[in-house]
Amino acid sequence: MAPLMADEPCDVQTEIFRRMTPEQKLRAAMRLYWSARELKAAWFRYEHPEWTEDQVKAAVREAFLFHHE
């Protein structure tokens, strides 16, 4: 059996997503989005310890609004 790639869901994971209601899927997506924002904020705090919390929030907001890659 070939090893799974990180972006390839396993059969169990696929079945779990199939059984989720649209509301559950939306909630999962929202949790993922806010977790990503928290991780980005943590990275900015690490890279720029001199920044205020307002500067961190502004940088996160800008990163998520204007990042097009």
Backbone as a ProteinNet text record, in pm:
[ID]
protein_1_A
[PRIMARY]
MAPLMADEPCDVQTEIFRRMTPEQKLRAAMRLYWSARELKAAWFRYEHPEWTEDQVKAAVREAFLFHHE
[TERTIARY]
84.5	0	88.4	59.6	137.4	103.4	201.7	173.3	84	-0.6	-90.4	-13.3	-48.7	4.7	-78.2	-22.4	-92.3	-222	-229	-350.1	-447.5	-422.1	-511.6	-588.3	-719.2	-796	-808.8	-810.7	-830.6	-980.4	-1014.2	-1154	-1239.8	-1185.1	-1261.7	-1291.1	-1192.1	-1211.3	-1313	-1302.4	-1397.1	-1539	-1557.1	-1691	-1744.9	-1658.5	-1701.7	-1752.8	-1678.4	-1722	-1851.6	-1869.4	-1993.2	-2114.4	-2095.4	-2207.8	-2238.9	-2150.6	-2173.9	-2284	-2363.1	-2464.4	-2394.7	-2462.6	-2402.9	-2364.7	-2448.5	-2417.5	-2289.8	-2271.6	-2150.2	-2027.3	-2040.6	-1929.2	-1892.6	-1994.4	-1969.2	-1899.3	-1945.9	-1881.9	-1736.1	-1709.6	-1572.5	-1485.7	-1539.8	-1464.9	-1437.7	-1534.9	-1516.5	-1410.5	-1410.3	-1307.3	-1169	-1159	-1031.1	-984.4	-1076.2	-1043.4	-992.4	-1064.9	-1024.2	-896.9	-877	-750.5	-633.2	-652.9	-548	-515.7	-616.7	-592.8	-515.5	-548.7	-477.1	-330.4	-306.5	-168	-90.8	-154.4	-89.1	-55.7	-148.2	-122.8	-5.3	0.6	111.8	244	243.7	365.4	407.8	311.9	345.1	401.2	342.3	393.8	536.9	564.7	698.9	798.2	760.1	848.9	865.2	764.9	765.6	723.7	807.5	769.4	744.7	794.9	775.6	638.3	564.7	433.9	331	240.9	127	23.7	-72	-178.2	-259.1	-276.8	-347.4	-269.9	-138.1	-57	-65.4	-65	-77.9	-212.3	-318.5	-452.6	-461.8	-402.3	-405.5	-328.2	-215.1	-135.4	-208.8	-275	-353.4	-467.1	-536.7	-648.1	-598.8	-488.2	-433	-388.8	-327.1	-281.5	-398.5	-509.6	-623.3	-709.4	-706.1	-786.1	-716.5	-584.3	-514.4	-416.9	-413.4	-321	-382.9	-317.9	-376.9	-297.8	-217.2	-138.2	-213.2
-118.2	0	123.8	217.2	340.6	435.1	509.5	606	718.1	768.7	878.6	1009.6	1091.3	1226.5	1310.4	1419	1504.2	1559.5	1579.5	1638.3	1533.2	1406.1	1299.1	1247.5	1269.9	1220.6	1068.4	1006.2	861.8	832.7	707.5	668.4	704.4	687.6	719.1	868.4	949	1094.2	1136.7	1079.2	1111.6	1076.9	963.5	922	1015.2	1058.1	1152.7	1281.2	1334.1	1457.5	1436.1	1320.1	1292	1292.6	1246.1	1235.2	1366.9	1462.3	1591.4	1668.5	1737.7	1825.8	1950.6	2024.4	2150.2	2243.3	2248	2333	2286.1	2155.9	2103.3	2135.1	2124.9	2156.8	2304.3	2389.3	2532.6	2563.2	2502.3	2524.1	2477.5	2363.9	2313.1	2410.4	2461.5	2556.9	2685.5	2730.8	2852.1	2831.2	2713.7	2684.6	2684.3	2625.4	2622	2763.7	2846.4	2984.6	3062.1	3054.6	3131.2	3075.1	2944.3	2886.3	2937.9	2948.5	3001	3145.7	3223.1	3362	3369.4	3282.5	3280.4	3240.9	3143.3	3103.3	3215.8	3286.5	3398.6	3508.3	3536	3637.1	3595.4	3468	3419	3435.5	3408.4	3425.3	3571.6	3663.3	3805.9	3849.4	3799.5	3835.3	3785.2	3665.6	3608	3688.5	3720.1	3792.5	3939.7	3996.6	4139.8	4161	4122.9	4135	4279.3	4373.9	4515.2	4568.5	4493.8	4539.7	4538.5	4634.3	4634.5	4533.7	4502.6	4409.3	4466.3	4597.1	4659.2	4641.5	4650.2	4629.5	4484	4391.2	4249.3	4224.8	4276.8	4258.4	4317.6	4433.9	4497.1	4413.5	4359.3	4277.3	4148.3	4087.4	3966.2	3999.4	4106.8	4148.7	4171.3	4240.4	4267.3	4137.5	4048.6	3922.3	3840.5	3840.8	3760.4	3830	3961	4033.3	4043.5	4056.8	4091.9	3987	3871.3	3765.5	3690.1	3692.3	3635.7	3520.9	3452.4	3340.7	3211.5
0	0	0	-89.5	-101.4	13.6	63.8	171.4	120.3	209.1	173.7	168.6	73.9	68.8	165.8	214.9	312.5	256.1	124.6	66.7	14.5	41.9	-0.9	121	125.2	240.6	235.4	351.9	356.3	344.2	321.9	302.9	423.2	542.9	664	669.9	642	644.5	538.8	420.6	313.1	354.8	416.9	460.8	569.2	658.8	763.6	699.2	601.2	534.6	457.8	396.2	322.7	414.1	535.8	630.3	701.8	689.7	756.4	685.9	765.4	707.9	652.9	566.5	519.8	636.4	738.5	853.8	923	939.4	1001.8	917.3	786.3	697.4	707	713.1	725.9	857.7	965.6	1095.9	1095.2	1031.9	1023.5	942.9	833.4	751.2	829.5	905.6	985	1093.1	1157.3	1258.5	1194.4	1077	1006.2	972	922.2	886.4	1008.1	1119.7	1238	1299.8	1289.3	1336.8	1253.8	1123.9	1035.7	1071.6	1102.5	1142.1	1273.5	1368.3	1496.2	1476	1389.2	1359.9	1292.7	1202.1	1134.2	1235.2	1326.4	1429.5	1517.6	1553	1634.8	1561	1431.6	1351.5	1348.5	1327.4	1327.3	1462.8	1571.2	1703.9	1722.7	1672.3	1682.6	1599.3	1477.1	1385.5	1422.9	1487.4	1519.8	1666.2	1760.2	1901.6	1946.2	1868.6	1904.6	1863.3	1781.1	1733.7	1845.6	1840.4	1931.9	1880.6	1964.9	1923.8	1807.4	1804.9	1692	1561.7	1568	1447.8	1400.9	1495.1	1460.9	1394	1453.1	1395.9	1255.6	1237	1104.4	1001.9	1042.8	951.2	913.7	1010.4	982.5	887.5	915.6	829.9	686.6	672.2	540	470.2	545.7	487.2	433.1	503.2	459.1	355.1	353.8	253.1	119.3	119.6	-2.5	-53.1	9.8	-33.5	-151.5	-266.3	-388.1	-446.6	-370	-426.3	-417.9
[MASK]
+++++++++++++++++++++++++++++++++++++++++++++++++++++++++++++++++++++

